[in-house]
Each structure stands twice: as C-alpha cells, then as structure tokens.
Amino acid sequence: MNFFISAFIAFFGCLIGVPIAFAVARAFGLYVAVDERKAKVFSLFGEVIGTITEPGLHLLWTKLGIKAALIPIFGKVYTVDLRLDQQYLRSQAVNSEEGAPMGIGIWYEMAVKDPASFLFKNADPRGSLEANVSNAAVRALSNMKLDAMLETRHVMSQAVRKEVQPRAEEWGYQLGSVYIRKVHFRDLAMIRQIEEKVVNRLRQVTSAIKQDGSNQVNIIKSTADRQAATEFARAAAQRPLIVGQALTRIAADAEVMESMFELLETQKLLESGAQVTLLPSGEKSALLTPLLASSVHDVKTVTAPAVRRKIHDE
C-alpha cells in the first residue's frame, strides 16, 4: 500500500513539480533553450551582453556570469529568426540608354547573419534592404543598352548584388542569390509597336518561305519536264530507225513487199470512205470502157462497204 502511495506522489510530483522547477530556473536565468535556426539576444540596461545562435540548452551562468541573474528583472531576451528568406520586387522602373522605359523584376534571398545588428542598427532592416535593392537596381542598370538589358541578366544580377551586399551586412543581413527574373517594357504604346513589327516580320518571313518553296517546286517541275521531253524526243527518234530496219527486212523479199503495199493501199482506201468503181477484166472490160466514156451515170458504182463484201466473197 505504501508503495502505491509513493508511486502516485512521485508521478504527480514529476508531472507538476518538474515543469515548475524548470520555470523557476528559467525565471532566474539559470538556462535557456534555443531552437533550430533561431538566435537569442540578451540585453541588460539597453546594452547587448550576449548572443547565442547554437541550438540546444545553454547555461547562462557559464556564458554571461552574474549578469544572467539580472536579465529576468532588468534585461530582455530577443528571439531572432535565422532561416533563409526571399522576396521578389516587381517592375522596378529603369531607363535604357536609348530612353526606353523598362521594368525589371528582382528576386533575392537574405538571412540574418548578425542578430544584434539586425535588432538595433536599423528599425526596419527588411524594408531598408528592399529599398536598397530597388535603388541599387536603378543605379546599376539604368542607361544600359537595350539589347544588353534584354540578354545579360546574369551580369545585371551580379552588379546589383555587388552594390547591395556591403550595406546589407551593416544591418545584420547576409545577402544570398540575386536574380533578374523579368525585363519588360512599361510603355503600352511601345509594346503595341513592337508587336506590330514582330507580326510584320513574321509575315515577311512566311512570304519568303512560301516564295522559296514555290521556286523550288517550279525548278523541280521544269527539270522533270525537260528530262521527260528529252526522253520523248529520244523515243521519237528511235521510231523511224525501227521502222526503217523493219522495211529493210521486208524489202529483201519482193513478193512479201508487194503484198504488204497492196494490203496497205487497200486498207487506206477502205478507211477513206471514197466511192470505188470496179471494172471486170477481159472482154467485159473492153465493153464497159466506151460506156464509161459516154455516160458516167450508166456505170454501176459501189462504195467502200461493197468493196469490203467483194473482197470477203473472193
């Protein structure tokens, strides 16, 4: 029974007594707890007497001495965030060497390096750093050539960082990366003019591409026509040669040649559709000759279809 009572008392004693004991220790300045990426700045009678940036539990008596006991009564403890921060300034007004009104977007990183300077050397260090970056951009980037302003962003970023860094360190800041993210025109009329020039240039380039393609097609077509005409002319020149060689072989046999020419003559006569008068051979021919001489109307005439039937019957 006594064991359970002792355990119960010890449990509630630890549950309540330990936090109270630590609170009393902190109230008397015996120790302090520092979180990750945080810093503690201790001031006494308006004077900074110590700064702790390492995370963990720290015994103030070993770091500040007897002054640690006076801090809870006469002093003050400041907590400063040491994490990396970033900010973006939009459309900072600068003018190019040609007089064009330009806007520049600046992105930069910063972190607190000296907590004491951050707290007491400037009432608004963040706002002052922002103004310093803006002014440095105007001073460093004004009167640059327009093409350099549009192309050399890395060089411009380095110029701004080089000018801002010394003043930022005075205010306890460590300036990180500085980058010019955007360069644009602020005059709407100028933007419209540039858009019109770009559109006209694109139209010219498109027309030039179309014309070049049309020229290439015409060249290919003319080359193909020339080659085709050459081949057709060569083929036409070969035809008489082939026909002549065939006629030479036919002329070697007189009967074949005579039969062929008679056949060709008959074919042409039939295809012409002309009227043909047929005269029989022998005595009948001698009798019909005077009749033909006396009257053409008494002579029997036949057309080409009759000749076809005649030839077929024979």
FITINU-781730 format. One record per residue (C-alpha): z, x negated, y; residue in three letters. Coordinates in steps of 0.2 Angstrom, whole numbers, plus 5000, padded with zeros to 4 digits. Example, Ala and Ser with C-alpha at 12.3 -4.5 7.8 and 13.67 -1.06 7.14 Angstrom:
503949384978ala;503649324995ser;
//
This chain:
500050005000met;500449865012asn;498849785008phe;497849935013phe;498849955029ile;498549765033ser;496649785030ala;496549935041phe;497449855055ile;496349695053ala;494749795053phe;495149895069phe;495849735077gly;494249645074cys;493249795079leu;494149815096ile;495049655099gly;493649535097val;492549615110pro;493949625122ile;494449445119ala;492649395122phe;492549505138ala;494149415144val;493449245140ala;491849285150arg;492849355164ala;493749195166phe;492149095164gly;492549015148leu;490749035141tyr;489049115145val;487649175134ala;485849135139val;484449225131asp;482749155126glu;481649115141arg;483049165153lys;484049055165ala;485749065173lys;486049005190val;487848985196phe;488348995214ser;490048965222leu;490448995241phe;488549005244gly;488148845235glu;487248815219val;488348725207ile;487448735191gly;485948795181thr;485748825163ile;484048855155thr;484348825137glu;484648975126pro;486249005117gly;488148995120leu;488748875133his;490548825138leu;490648825157leu;492148715157trp;491148575150thr;489748595162lys;490548655178leu;492348595176gly;493648685185ile;492448775196lys;492048885181ala;493648975183ala;493249025201leu;491549095198ile;492049265192pro;493149285208ile;492249195222phe;490549155214gly;489049245207lys;487849225192val;486049255194tyr;484849285179thr;483049225181val;481649265170asp;480649115165leu;479249205155arg;477449175159leu;476749305171asp;475049335178gln;474249435192gln;472449475197tyr;471849485216leu;470349595218arg;468949575230ser;469549435242gln;468449435257ala;467449275259val;465849225268asn;464449115260ser;463548985270glu;462149105273glu;463349235280gly;463349355266ala;464949445264pro;465649415247met;467149475237gly;468049365224ile;469249415211gly;470549285206ile;471649285191trp;473049165190tyr;474649135179glu;476349075185met;478049045178ala;479748995186val;480048815185lys;481548785196asp;482648945196pro;483748885211ala;482248865222ser;481449025216phe;483049115221leu;483549035238phe;482048945246lys;480949105248asn;481549285250ala;479949345241asp;479149205231pro;478049315221arg;477249395237gly;477149225245ser;476249155231leu;475049295231glu;474649275249ala;474549085247asn;473249105233val;472249235244ser;472249115259asn;471848965248ala;470349065241ala;469749105258val;469948925265arg;469248835250ala;467748955245leu;467149005262ser;465448935269asn;464948885251met;463148905247lys;462749075239leu;461949005223asp;463448885221ala;464649035223met;463749135210leu;463648995197glu;465048865199thr;466648975195arg;467548835186his;467348715201val;467948855213met;469448895201ser;469948705202gln;469848705221ala;470948855223val;472248785210arg;472248615218lys;472748695235glu;474048815229val;474948705217gln;476048605230pro;476648755239arg;477048845223ala;478148705217glu;479148715233glu;479548895229trp;480048855211gly;478448915203tyr;477348825191gln;475548875193leu;474648895177gly;472748935175ser;471748995190val;470149085186tyr;468749165197ile;468349315187arg;467149405198lys;466049365213val;465149515220his;464349575236phe;465349685248arg;463949755259asp;463149915251leu;461549895261ala;461349715254met;461649775237ile;460349905238arg;459149775245gln;459449655231ile;459249805218glu;457549845226glu;457049665225lys;457549655207val;456649815202val;455049755211asn;455149585202arg;455349665186leu;453849775189arg;452849625194gln;453449535178val;453049685167thr;451249705175ser;450949515172ala;451449535154ile;450349685152lys;448849605160gln;449149445150asp;449149545134gly;447649645139ser;446749475142asn;447249415126gln;446649565117val;444949555126asn;444749375121ile;445149415103ile;443949565103lys;442549465112ser;442749325099thr;442649445085ala;441149525092asp;440249355094arg;440649305077gln;440049475070ala;438449465080ala;438149285073thr;438349345055glu;437249495058phe;435949385065ala;436049265051arg;435849405039ala;434349475048ala;433549305047ala;433849295029gln;432949465025arg;431149405029pro;431449255019leu;432049355004ile;430549475006val;429349335008gly;429949254992gln;429849424983ala;428049444989leu;427549274984thr;428149304966arg;427149474966ile;425549394973ala;425549274958ala;424849424948asp;423349514956ala;423549674946glu;425349694950val;425049664968met;423549784969glu;424649924960ser;426049894972met;425049904988phe;424150064981glu;425850134977leu;426550094994leu;425050165003glu;425150324993thr;427050334997gln;426750315016lys;425350445015leu;426450575007leu;427850535019glu;426750565034ser;426350745030gly;424550725036ala;423150835029gln;422150755015val;420350795009thr;420050754991leu;418250714985leu;417750704967pro;416750554961ser;415050554953gly;413650694956glu;414850814964lys;415250684977ser;413450674982ala;413350864983leu;414850884994leu;414350755006thr;412950855015pro;414151005015leu;415450905024leu;414150845036ala;413551015040ser;415151115041ser;416951055040val;417551225038his;416751245021asp;417651095014val;419251135004lys;420651035012thr;422351015004val;424050955011thr;425150815005ala;426150934993pro;424550974985ala;424150784983val;425850774975arg;425450904962arg;423750824959lys;424550654956ile;425850734945his;424550834935asp;423450674932glu;
//
